[in-house]
Amino acid sequence: MVKAKIATTSLAGCFGCHMSILDIDERILKLAELVEFDKSPINDIKRFSGQCDVGLIEGGCCNHENVEVLRAFRKRCNILVSVGECALMGGLPALRNGIPMTECLKEAYLDGPSVVDGSIPNDPELPLILDKVYPCHEVVKIDYFLPGCPPSADLIWESLVGLLTGREADLPYELIKYD
Amino acid sequence: MQEINLKALQGEIKAIAATEGNQRTRLINVVRKVQAAYGQVSDPMIDLISEALSMPRIEVEGVVSFYHFLSKRKLGRMPVFLNSSAVAEMMGLKEVAAAFEKAAGIKFGEVTPDELLSLSWTSCIGMSDQEPAALIGGLPFVRLTPEKVFSIIEGLRSGKSPQELVEKLGVGDGNNAHPLVRSMVNNHLQLSGQVLFSSFTNGAALRKAVSLTPEQVIEEVKRSRLRGRGGAGFPTGMKWDFCRKAQGGEHYVFCNADEGEPGTFTDRVLLTEKPELVFEGMTVAGYAIDAEHGILYLRQEYQYLLAYLEDVLEKRRTAGLLGKNCAGKAGFNFDIRIQMGAGAYICGEESALINSTEGRRGDPRDRPPFPVQSGYLGNPTLVNNVETLAAAARVVENGAEWYIVFGSGQSTGTKLLSVSGDCRRPGVYELPMGLPVRMILAVVGAENPQAVQVGGPSGTFIAEKDFDRKICYDDLSTGGALIVFGADRDIMSIVYNFACFFESESCGWCVPCRVGTRLLKAKLEKINQGNGTLRDLAEMEQWGKIMKSTSRCGLGQTAANPELTTLANFRSIYQHRIKEDEYLTGFDLKTAVAEACEATGRYLQDE
């Protein structure tokens, strides 16, 4: 059997969702039987080697590099899954969305009480930040959403195995209940 | 801003609070009086009011921030509130708004340096058949044109009062010319039916009622199969019965005259021409449910009718139709007071209306308990629409058999329709229930309309294929509004107008409504900018259904109707503006980084 190819990335996230993926513990051996990891921080592969079956996205888009990575994932992955609150809704980084971006920059780098001789960071290496933090589905089409901060390992495991094997995922209420 | 002498202010606000007996349940009256006296209810004023009424400051502030016509910021001595309804837009709102800004020399949301004028937007003020319309210094000015606007502003600047300007522009028909009204509003009563606008002898219904037992009165109303005229259609007799049987303290009769549904103005005309009939209905209801107090909740937009209505009440007291032993019935004491609103669509919802009358924000309450069980101040309370009460009076006067002849099936009697938009004879029509839309369109002189909005924004948008549907509870229910859209109208901009309306009128209490109205508006903006995709349409439908099933009150449950009914009946209009590619999202990277480019002086490398 040809193994499915899977790619993952963390955009404007905290890597917590990736930690949750690793939290599947010994099941990772089973996962290794099912899939081959392509571009992912887990194996540190930086470039896509070819077309992938599933892409897992952690984090929303806060800068133009995030957008480019996400678009590349959309292009290279047949199925794209938003994983976790930040990818689904913008999450914590989106707290800045109520404040105009220029105001944020000024407060952080020019007018803040601890700033001495401030300037707005402007290295060409730095990606340009977006006017607000966007959830992934506002930037590209997302096929599935796994909610949670982070989604539990069981939820990720169940959904992923369901997706890869074509059987209906068993998602009891406790797995997707967050209050 | 001129320095306010706090000490003097304290005395004045204490005096205002005293005129309302220092009762916190009369907070709306107190803040309205403060607003009228100072053109604002500022932070220090809020402090003083909370002190005078011994209530938490936050409750006062909550009320001030809730209603359209109350403002923390100072408004002009002659505040202008121009209504932004869809019909106003169709009738030249844009030009009129520009004329106001030019004539006053300020933008909307601003006050002139001499503090004479301020320009504000408000929702529909119940003048859809004579748009564009504005409230200036509290009085309605209708059928505005840029020329009229310039002459009105010039008049105000030369010291003329709004009333003098109304007189100059000419007063309207019927009782709009009554000495206590003198308004330029027109009734446009195009068709009088046999129930509401036929001749009525004061006291006839009440005398009939008191000759029966209260149970017999309720039985008669039940047999008439009269249902609530506000649109929801709850059986009136049953409501009266529930309220009569409810345990608890004193019972109350409320007449809901907060008609805020854009396109609805039937109550305005009924209250102008047949206030006796409405008050008689309230009194009959009071007899039926054993109440001593009636309260007419009048929206602030109709304040110009207040003196006239108070006079009608006074005459009824003199005639023995209100007060002790009404209509000669020993032991039946009933009187009516008028509670003014302060501008909020949601107050047309009965529990929100009760909250407002208790001096609170007009947030709806959880139900149960229903108002008939626990309403005003926790007492059993009957809330009926203006038209329902007027019809109930006629039912009791003439009997259920007489009434059910009009109308059809489960929808008995006549219904008032307020028709506006693209037709030759906009205005109020009293028609039997159950007529097809097509027939009504012919009567009102609507030629080749592409769409009709039945029941206002919260109702149903129908296309030509549905014009044979009938106006009745089993098919197309309406509180009265019928807005006609001609062939050239852009349906999308009308839907957008409705979306803005719901966004601004949502009370904000529950998430599906507060967030849903905003999201739907954002979706429409995206589609109108040409960035819409197939998925946006699917999401609008999905979210609309969530709003319908999970919102706390009727506002949120119907707020997605403009989108849902146009997506069902006018889908091609959306399809023309979207990109039919399921992988597109409409995200535009250049726009998203524009601000960062400006801040850093860098440019995005070509993708």
Interface residues (C-beta under 8 A of the other chain):
Chain A: H64 V67 E68 R74 P100 M101 T102 L105 I120 N122 P124 L128 I129 L130 D131 K132 Y134 H137 E138 V139 V140 K141
Chain B: R535 E582 Y583 L584 T585 F587 L589 T591 A592 V593 A594 E595 A596 C597 E598 A599 T600 G601 R602 L604 E607
